[in-house]
Amino acid sequence: MAEYTWAFDRSFLVFLLIAFVSMTTASRIRSLIPMPLIYGVLFILGFAFHILPTDMLLSANMIAVGTIAYNVLVVHSGTMINLKLLREKKQETFICILSMIVLISADVLILTPVLGRGIALLAPGSVVGGGASCAIASRLVLAEHPELSVFPWLIFMLQGLFSVPVVTWALKKESLALVKEFRARGAGSESGQGGVPPCSSRQPLCARIPTKYKTTPYYLGMIMIVTVVNNLLHQTVLSGMNINPNITALCFGFLLGGLGLMDRAPLFKSDSYGLLILGLMGLMANTLANCPWQAIVGYIPALLLVFVVSTAVLVLCGIAGAKICGFRPYRGIALTMNCVMGFPVNDMLLTNAAKTGETDAEQGYLKGQLSPVLGIGTMLISNALSTIVVSIMAMFV
C-alpha cells in the first residue's frame, strides 16, 4: 500500500484552504487577478519551497475526483449547446466561429516558427477553452511530450489576466450606448430578453421523470451511461478510426440534450458541480507538482507571446465581425474576448455592467441585451469547439 508524505485529512484540508483563499481573493478583487492564477502560484511556490509535498493531491484523493470530472464535463458541455439560441443570434455565432478559425490559423502560422509546433498546436484550443479543455490538452500530450503537459494549465492560469480588463472595458462602453438608446426610445416596450428564443411547448422526455427521482446519482449516472457507451464504441466499431473519444462524448451530450433524452447542464443540477471543479483543479495542481519551477518560469516568454498574439487576433476579429454584421465594435470585442474567460467570471462582469443602468428597467434591459452575447461565446467556443480543437490538434503535437 502506498505511503504518502501527508495523510489524507491534512492533504485535503490544505488543498481546500488554498482553493478557498484563491477563490475569495479573486472575488474580492473582481477577478482582476484570476482565481486560477492565484491558485496556481500558491501551489507553485508551495512545491518550489518544499512547503507542500508533491504527492499531496494523490494523498487527498483529488486525482480520483479529477478523473471523474474529466469524464463527465465533456458530456455536460455538449448538453449546453442550444441550437435555437445560435439560430436566433446568427451574427454573433458567425463571429465566434470565424474568430476560432482565424485564431487557429494565426497561432499556428505565427507561433510555430518562434515557439515550436507543440506549443503552437496546443495554444488556440487552450486559450479559448475552460478547465476541461486544458485538462484534455494536458492529458493527451503527457505520454509522448510530458514537458508540454503543464503548458495548457499555465494558459488556463493566465486567461483572465488578459480577458477580464478587455471585456470589462467593452461591456462598459456597450452598456453606456445601450442605456442611451433605451432612454432615447423612452424605455417603452423593451422586454429585455435580448432575443432569447421562446421555450418549446413540447415537454422533453427527460422532463417527464418526476423531480423526486432526479437526485445526484441520477444526473451523474446518466452522464456515466453515455461515457460507458462512448468508450465501448471506441473499443469496438470506432476502434482504429483515430477519432478522439472527447469529440464523440461532446456529440452524444449535444444530441441527447437536444432530443430531450438528457437534462441540459446536468452537473449544475446534480449538487456535485463544485466538487468536480475542485477535482479538475486538483489535476492542475498535480501537474504543477510534477513540473520543476524552473521549467514553469522558462515558459513565461512563450505564454506572453501566446496571449499577445491571441488577444490581438480576437480583438481584431471582434471589430471586423461587428463591422460586417452592423453593430458596435465594443459588442464584437466583448463577444470574442469572452471566449477566453467564460462562466462564471463573465456573469460577474455582466452584473457589474448592468449597474450602468439607473433603474431596474434599464438594468434588466442591459442584462437581456448582453447576456446572449456572453452566453454564446461560452456555450459555443469555451465549452464545445475548444474541446474539439484541443482533441484534434494535440494528436499532431
TAZIZI-V199494 format. One line per field, one symbol per residue. phi: phi as a letter, one per 30 degrees, with the letter a starting at -180 (. if undefined). Layout:
phi = ???
This chain:
phi = .dccdcdeddddddedddddddddddddchidcdeedddddddeddddchdcddcdddddidddddddeedcdddedddddcddddddcddddedddddddddedddddddedccjdedddddddddccdddddddddddcddcbedcdddedddedceddcdedddedddddddddddddddddihdcddidiidddddddddeddddeedcdcedddddddddddddddddddbdcdidhcdeddddddddddddddidbddhdddccibdddddddddddddddddcbedddddddeeddddedddddddddddddddddddibdddddddddddddbidcdddddddddddddcbddddddddddcedddddddddcdccdddddddddddcd
